[in-house]
Amino acid sequence: MRQLQGMDASFVAMESRNSPMHIGSILIYNPATAPGGFVRFKDILSFFESRMQLSRTVRQRLVRVPFDLDYPYWIEDPDFDLEYHVRHVALPKPGDWRQLCIQAARIFARPLDLDRPPWEFTVVEGLDNVPGVAKGSFAMVTKVHHAAIDGMSGIDLMEAMHTLRADEPPPDKPDNWKPEKVPSPVELLGKSYLHAVTNPWKQIEVAAKAAPGLAKAIKGLAVKDFAVSSDLVAPKTRFNRVISPHRVVEGRSFKLDDIKTIRALAPGAKVNDVFLAIVGGALRKYLLSKQDLPKKTLTAMAPISVRAAGEKGDMGNQVAAMIAPLGTHIADPAERLQFVHSQTTNSKAMTEALGARNMTEISKVSPALFMALGAQLYTRLGLANRTMAPPFSTVVTNVPGPPVPIYSSGARLESMMGLLCLTDGMGVGHVVQSYCDEATVSFTACRELMPDPEFYVQCIEDSFAELLAAAKALDAKPAAKAAAKPAAAKPKSKTPAKRKTASRKAKKP
């Protein structure tokens, strides 16, 4: 039995009917590489069952302390049933991309049963008219509670459920898993009393460890290693309100080579800066169309993993947060990327000065009762509609996927698209998910706050296209200058030779 940490417990406390706190993905598989060229549902069940021992997450359930007086605990579920967690549906005809997104949104909107291990995988057949997807392919919509995983430990779960070869045999080690008895309320209350006694000492220890980081941050601010500007304060938009229980999801994939080409618009820019600029441009276009674009830039909360190498297989969250202005007030795509890069450089310097790991450790000693009451009051009083300025406008999380093809039940994973939990005050969130030579920018949104996801995904495509066109135009200028050389002068000619003028037209994206 292991107790949750502060950030993990906060995701349990924030769970509500309108805000189920799970994350997940839409995975699309091509069964051509499987034996016989097809995969049956019972093959998937058998494959998962053979690999349960590789993931600590899949057979553990939550046990909550009475009255939320302390953080919940993880125990090995004595009633684990694989067939409850792996489900099977089919799309109606014609089975196109939009239908898959609608089905995924409906599945994702339903809360998980927290009296069981908090995850579900739904196999979706009938993808007969999805562009670029081979006939006979199937999808898998995954849901895992955020209390169990962050982006990096989610990759570990993906590794457990996949292989590097289509014909890789099951693990040859014995499965020594053993269920646990569910602790009684009296036992849990006794543990909460001991934790209440020792927690003040832990708070003093964490404060002592955080003090050098705070001093470093004050010094960095004084010598201008970074600046605290008004750009870090988010304006309120239509997405920063109380959310409904309904969801929409969508996304588009782009070539990683194109993303790297765009980086040239801002020397020193990272791949993550490009994605932030794409999202900033998309939000600008969307809100302009609604006549709802604030004059100030919108901001994104960008999670930063602080998971150490030795914690790779651990459950729970080891993340800190960085606030990244998105440049939504800038029309020019190149200028927006330059602005985003300068702002993320500043935010990273601030986060490093404070100590990203210290931010995570501080959350671990927050009183559980106050955390639960605060989350419930925020929801029940509808404070998201009453507060003037949200802490940030949206979330943009970058989850690196495997750089090589992987397989599940022998079927090759063709693409992956991340899904995100929402809360009151944050009606749209974005996931950047890379896999092999592509990266997908996807979003999860409240259906009431974004009733037109097809339009917003077009805004994402247009924002990307503008950045790529600007980058290619920049690349074309040196070539045009090199081509504009004077022609050789004719011998014995009294008239100076005329110079040829090179074309300066930019290449089309």
C-alpha positions in Angstrom: 0.0 0.0 0.0 1.5 3.3 -1.1 0.2 6.8 -0.4 -0.4 9.4 -3.1 1.7 12.5 -3.2 0.3 16.1 -3.1 -0.1 16.7 -6.8 -1.5 13.3 -7.5 -4.0 13.7 -4.6 -5.1 17.1 -6.1 -6.2 15.3 -9.2 -8.4 13.0 -7.1 -9.8 16.0 -5.1 -10.6 17.9 -8.4 -12.6 14.9 -9.8 -16.2 15.8 -10.6 -18.9 14.8 -13.1 -18.0 17.8 -15.2 -14.3 17.4 -14.8 -13.1 13.8 -14.9 -9.4 14.0 -14.3 -8.0 11.4 -16.7 -5.7 11.8 -19.7 -5.3 9.6 -22.7 -4.9 9.2 -26.4 -6.3 8.0 -29.7 -4.0 5.3 -31.2 -4.5 4.0 -34.7 -3.1 0.5 -35.6 -2.6 -1.3 -38.9 -3.0 -5.1 -38.4 -1.2 -5.9 -41.7 1.9 -6.8 -39.6 0.0 -9.2 -37.3 -0.2 -13.0 -38.0 -2.8 -13.5 -40.8 -3.0 -9.7 -41.3 -5.8 -9.2 -38.8 -6.2 -8.8 -35.0 -9.2 -10.2 -33.0 -10.5 -8.6 -29.8 -9.5 -11.7 -27.9 -6.0 -11.4 -29.3 -5.8 -7.9 -27.7 -7.0 -9.3 -24.4 -4.5 -12.1 -24.5 -1.6 -9.7 -25.4 -2.5 -7.3 -22.5 -2.8 -10.2 -20.0 0.6 -11.5 -20.9 2.2 -8.1 -20.2 0.4 -7.0 -17.0 3.6 -7.5 -14.9 5.4 -4.8 -16.9 3.2 -1.9 -15.6 2.8 -1.0 -12.0 -0.3 1.1 -12.8 -2.7 -1.3 -14.4 -3.7 -3.4 -11.3 -3.7 -0.8 -8.6 -6.8 1.0 -7.4 -7.4 4.0 -5.1 -8.6 3.9 -1.5 -9.7 7.2 -0.1 -9.4 8.2 3.6 -12.8 9.0 5.3 -13.7 12.7 5.0 -10.6 13.2 2.8 -8.6 13.8 6.0 -5.4 12.5 4.3 -4.1 11.6 0.9 -5.6 8.5 -0.7 -3.6 5.2 -1.1 -2.8 2.8 -3.9 -3.5 -0.9 -3.3 -3.3 -4.0 -5.5 -6.9 -4.5 -6.5 -8.3 -7.8 -5.1 -11.1 -7.8 -7.7 -9.1 -6.9 -10.8 -10.9 -7.9 -14.1 -9.1 -7.2 -17.3 -12.2 -7.5 -19.5 -13.8 -4.6 -17.5 -10.9 -2.3 -18.5 -10.5 -3.3 -22.2 -13.7 -2.7 -24.2 -14.9 -3.0 -27.8 -17.1 -0.8 -30.0 -17.4 -0.1 -33.8 -18.1 3.1 -35.7 -21.3 3.2 -37.8 -21.0 3.7 -41.6 -19.2 5.4 -43.2 -16.5 5.3 -40.4 -14.7 8.5 -41.1 -12.3 10.7 -39.1 -15.0 13.0 -37.7 -17.0 10.0 -36.4 -13.9 8.6 -34.7 -13.4 12.0 -33.0 -17.0 12.2 -31.9 -16.9 8.6 -30.5 -13.6 9.3 -28.7 -15.0 12.5 -27.2 -18.0 10.6 -25.8 -15.8 7.9 -24.4 -13.4 10.4 -22.9 -16.2 12.5 -21.3 -17.3 9.6 -19.0 -15.6 9.5 -15.6 -13.6 6.4 -14.6 -14.8 4.2 -11.8 -12.4 5.1 -9.0 -13.3 1.9 -7.1 -11.4 0.0 -9.7 -7.9 0.6 -11.3 -8.5 4.0 -12.9 -8.0 3.2 -16.6 -9.9 2.0 -19.7 -8.9 1.1 -23.2 -11.6 1.0 -25.8 -10.9 -0.7 -29.1 -12.7 1.0 -32.0 -13.3 -0.8 -35.3 -14.9 0.3 -38.5 -12.3 2.9 -39.6 -13.2 2.4 -43.3 -13.1 6.0 -44.6 -10.3 7.7 -42.6 -7.9 9.4 -45.1 -4.4 7.8 -44.9 -5.6 4.9 -42.8 -5.4 1.4 -44.3 -8.5 -0.8 -44.6 -9.0 -3.1 -41.6 -7.2 -0.7 -39.2 -8.6 -0.2 -35.7 -8.2 2.6 -33.1 -7.8 2.5 -29.3 -9.1 5.3 -27.1 -7.2 5.2 -23.9 -8.1 6.8 -20.5 -5.8 6.8 -17.4 -6.4 8.9 -14.3 -4.0 11.7 -14.0 -3.3 10.7 -10.4 -1.6 7.6 -11.7 0.5 9.1 -14.5 2.1 12.2 -16.0 3.2 12.5 -19.6 6.5 10.7 -19.0 5.2 7.8 -16.8 2.4 7.5 -19.4 5.1 6.7 -22.0 6.3 3.9 -19.6 2.7 2.5 -19.7 2.8 2.7 -23.5 6.0 0.8 -23.5 4.5 -1.9 -21.3 1.5 -2.3 -23.7 3.7 -2.4 -26.9 6.6 -4.2 -28.4 9.5 -3.2 -30.7 8.8 -6.1 -33.1 5.5 -7.4 -34.4 6.4 -11.0 -33.5 8.0 -10.3 -30.1 7.2 -13.1 -27.6 5.6 -12.4 -24.2 7.9 -11.9 -21.2 9.5 -15.0 -19.9 9.6 -14.0 -16.3 6.9 -15.3 -13.9 4.1 -12.9 -12.9 4.4 -12.6 -9.1 1.6 -10.1 -8.6 -0.5 -10.5 -5.4 -3.7 -8.7 -4.5 -4.1 -6.7 -1.3 -6.8 -6.5 1.3 -8.8 -3.3 1.2 -7.9 -1.4 4.4 -10.7 -0.5 6.9 -11.8 3.0 7.6 -10.3 2.7 11.1 -7.0 1.7 9.7 -7.0 4.6 7.3 -7.9 7.2 10.0 -5.1 5.9 12.2 -2.6 6.4 9.4 -4.0 9.9 8.7 -3.4 10.8 12.4 0.3 9.8 12.2 0.7 11.7 8.9 -0.9 14.8 10.5 1.7 14.6 13.4 4.7 14.3 11.1 3.6 16.6 8.3 4.7 19.9 9.9 8.2 18.6 10.2 8.1 17.7 6.5 6.9 21.2 5.7 9.8 22.7 7.5 12.2 20.3 5.6 10.7 21.3 2.3 10.8 25.0 3.1 14.5 24.7 4.1 15.3 23.0 0.7 13.3 25.6 -1.2 15.0 28.6 0.5 18.2 28.5 -1.6 16.0 28.5 -4.8 14.0 31.4 -3.6 17.2 33.4 -2.8 18.5 32.5 -6.2 15.3 33.7 -7.8 15.5 37.0 -6.0 19.1 37.4 -7.0 18.3 36.5 -10.7 15.5 39.1 -10.7 17.9 41.8 -9.3 20.6 41.1 -11.9 18.0 40.8 -14.6 18.7 37.1 -15.5 14.9 37.1 -16.1 12.0 39.5 -15.8 8.5 39.3 -14.3 6.4 41.0 -16.9 2.7 41.6 -17.4 2.8 39.2 -20.3 2.8 36.3 -17.7 -0.7 37.4 -16.5 -3.4 35.9 -18.7 -6.5 37.8 -19.8 -9.9 36.2 -19.5 -11.4 34.5 -22.6 -14.5 32.4 -23.5 -12.5 29.3 -22.5 -11.9 30.5 -18.9 -15.3 29.7 -17.5 -17.2 26.8 -15.8 -17.2 23.8 -18.1 -19.9 21.3 -19.1 -19.5 17.5 -19.0 -19.4 17.3 -22.8 -16.2 17.2 -24.9 -14.9 17.6 -28.4 -11.5 16.4 -29.6 -9.6 17.0 -32.8 -6.0 17.2 -34.1 -3.6 17.3 -37.0 -0.3 15.7 -37.7 2.7 17.6 -39.2 6.2 16.4 -40.4 8.9 17.0 -37.8 11.2 18.1 -40.6 8.8 21.0 -41.3 8.7 21.9 -37.6 12.5 22.0 -37.6 12.4 24.2 -40.7 10.2 26.7 -38.9 12.8 27.1 -36.1 14.9 29.2 -38.5 12.5 32.1 -38.0 13.8 32.6 -34.5 17.5 31.8 -34.0 17.9 29.5 -31.0 14.2 28.5 -30.9 13.3 25.0 -29.8 10.8 22.7 -31.3 8.5 23.4 -28.3 8.6 27.1 -29.1 7.3 26.3 -32.6 4.4 24.4 -31.3 3.5 27.1 -28.8 3.6 29.6 -31.7 1.3 27.4 -33.8 -1.2 27.2 -30.9 -0.9 30.9 -30.4 -1.7 31.6 -34.0 -4.6 29.2 -34.0 -6.2 30.8 -30.8 -5.7 34.2 -32.4 -7.5 33.2 -35.6 -10.3 31.5 -33.6 -10.9 34.3 -31.2 -10.7 37.0 -33.9 -13.5 35.2 -35.8 -15.6 35.4 -32.6 -14.6 39.1 -32.0 -13.3 38.0 -28.7 -9.5 38.4 -29.0 -8.0 40.2 -25.9 -5.4 42.9 -26.5 -3.0 41.1 -24.2 -1.3 37.9 -25.1 -2.9 34.6 -24.0 -0.6 32.3 -22.0 -0.1 28.5 -21.7 0.8 26.4 -18.8 3.6 24.1 -20.1 4.3 21.2 -17.8 8.0 20.3 -17.2 9.0 16.8 -16.2 11.3 16.6 -13.2 11.2 12.8 -13.1 14.7 11.4 -12.3 16.1 8.5 -14.1 15.5 6.2 -11.1 11.8 7.2 -11.0 11.1 6.1 -14.6 8.7 3.3 -13.6 7.0 5.1 -10.7 3.4 6.0 -10.7 2.2 9.5 -10.2 3.2 13.0 -11.3 6.7 14.5 -11.2 6.1 17.7 -13.0 6.5 21.5 -12.5 4.9 24.3 -14.5 6.2 27.0 -16.7 4.0 29.9 -17.9 4.5 30.6 -21.7 3.0 33.6 -23.4 1.6 32.6 -26.8 1.9 35.9 -28.7 -1.8 36.0 -29.7 -1.5 39.8 -29.9 1.0 39.5 -32.8 -0.3 39.1 -36.4 3.0 38.3 -38.1 3.9 34.6 -37.6 7.6 35.1 -37.6 7.4 37.9 -35.0 5.1 35.7 -32.9 7.7 32.9 -32.9 10.4 35.3 -31.9 8.2 36.6 -29.1 7.4 33.1 -27.9 11.1 32.1 -27.9 12.1 35.2 -25.9 9.3 34.6 -23.4 10.0 30.9 -22.9 13.7 31.6 -22.4 12.7 34.1 -19.7 10.3 31.6 -18.1 12.8 28.8 -18.1 15.3 31.0 -16.4 12.8 31.8 -13.7 11.8 28.2 -13.2 15.4 27.0 -13.0 16.1 29.7 -10.4 13.2 28.7 -8.2 14.0 25.0 -8.7 11.5 23.0 -10.7 11.9 20.0 -8.4 11.2 22.2 -5.3 7.9 23.3 -6.8 6.9 19.6 -7.0 8.1 18.8 -3.5 6.1 21.7 -2.0 2.9 20.3 -3.3 3.5 17.0 -1.5 3.1 18.6 2.0 -0.1 20.5 1.3 -2.9 19.6 3.8 -5.2 17.0 2.2 -8.4 18.3 3.8 -7.9 21.9 2.7 -7.0 20.7 -0.8 -10.2 18.7 -1.1 -12.4 21.5 0.4 -10.8 24.1 -1.9 -11.3 22.0 -5.0 -15.0 21.4 -4.1 -15.7 25.0 -3.3 -14.1 26.3 -6.5 -16.5 24.0 -8.5 -19.7 24.4 -6.5 -19.5 28.2 -6.2 -18.7 28.5 -9.9 -15.7 30.7 -9.1 -14.3 30.2 -12.7 -17.1 32.5 -13.9 -16.4 35.1 -11.2 -12.7 35.6 -11.1 -11.3 38.2 -13.5 -7.9 36.8 -14.4 -7.2 33.0 -14.8 -3.7 31.7 -13.9 -3.3 30.8 -17.6 -5.4 30.6 -20.7 -4.8 27.0 -21.8 -2.4 24.1 -21.4 0.1 23.0 -24.0 1.9 19.8 -23.0 4.6 18.2 -25.1 4.8 14.5 -24.7 7.7 12.8 -26.6 6.7 9.5 -28.1 8.9 6.7 -29.4 11.1 7.6 -32.4 10.8 4.1 -33.9 7.7 2.1 -34.9 6.0 0.0 -32.1 3.5 -2.7 -32.1 0.5 -4.0 -30.0 -0.9 -7.5 -30.5 1.3 -7.6 -33.7 -0.4 -4.5 -35.2 1.8 -1.5 -36.1 1.0 1.8 -34.4 0.5 4.3 -37.2 -0.3 7.5 -35.3 -1.1 8.8 -31.9 -3.1 11.8 -30.7 -3.1 13.0 -27.1 -6.2 13.8 -25.0 -6.3 16.0 -21.9 -8.5 16.5 -18.8 -10.2 19.9 -18.4 -11.2 21.8 -15.3 -13.4 24.8 -14.5 -11.5 27.8 -15.8 -9.7 25.8 -18.5 -12.1 24.9 -21.3 -9.5 23.9 -23.9 -6.2 22.1 -23.6 -3.6 21.0 -26.1 -1.2 18.0 -26.4 1.8 17.8 -28.7 2.6 14.1 -29.3 5.6 13.0 -31.4 6.0 9.6 -33.0 8.6 8.6 -35.5 8.9 11.4 -38.1 5.6 13.2 -37.3 4.1 15.3 -34.5 0.4 15.7 -33.7 -1.1 18.9 -32.3 -4.4 17.9 -30.8 -6.9 19.5 -28.4 -9.6 18.6 -26.0 -12.3 21.2 -25.4 -15.6 21.7 -23.6 -18.3 21.3 -26.3 -20.3 24.3 -24.9 -17.3 26.6 -25.1 -16.1 25.3 -28.5 -19.1 24.1 -30.5 -17.1 24.2 -33.8 -14.0 22.0 -33.4 -13.7 21.6 -37.2 -13.1 25.3 -37.5 -10.5 25.4 -34.7 -8.5 22.5 -36.2 -8.5 24.5 -39.5 -7.1 27.4 -37.5 -4.3 25.1 -36.3 -3.6 24.0 -39.9 -3.6 27.6 -41.1 -1.3 28.8 -38.3 1.2 26.0 -39.2 1.0 26.8 -42.9 1.8 30.5 -42.3 4.8 29.7 -40.2 6.1 27.2 -42.7 5.6 29.7 -45.6 7.5 32.4 -43.7 10.3 29.9 -43.0 10.6 28.9 -46.7 10.5 32.5 -47.8 13.4 33.2 -45.4 15.3 30.2 -46.8 14.6 31.4 -50.4 16.2 34.9 -49.9 19.9 33.7 -49.6 19.4 31.6 -52.7 17.9 34.5 -54.6 20.8 36.8 -53.6 23.4 34.1 -54.7 21.7 33.9 -58.1 21.8 37.7 -58.6 25.4 37.8 -59.9 26.6 40.2 -62.7 27.2 38.7 -66.2 30.8 38.6 -67.4 31.7 41.7 -69.5 32.3 41.1 -73.2 36.0 41.9 -74.3 36.6 45.0 -76.3 33.1 46.3 -75.6 32.7 50.0 -75.0 29.3 49.6 -73.5 29.1 48.2 -69.9 27.5 44.8 -69.7 23.9 44.7 -68.4 23.3 42.9 -65.1 20.8 40.1 -65.0 18.1 40.4 -62.3 17.3 37.2 -60.4 13.8 36.3 -59.4 13.1 36.9 -55.8 9.8 35.0 -55.6 9.6 32.7 -52.5 9.0 29.1 -52.9 5.4 27.9 -52.3 4.9 26.0 -49.0 
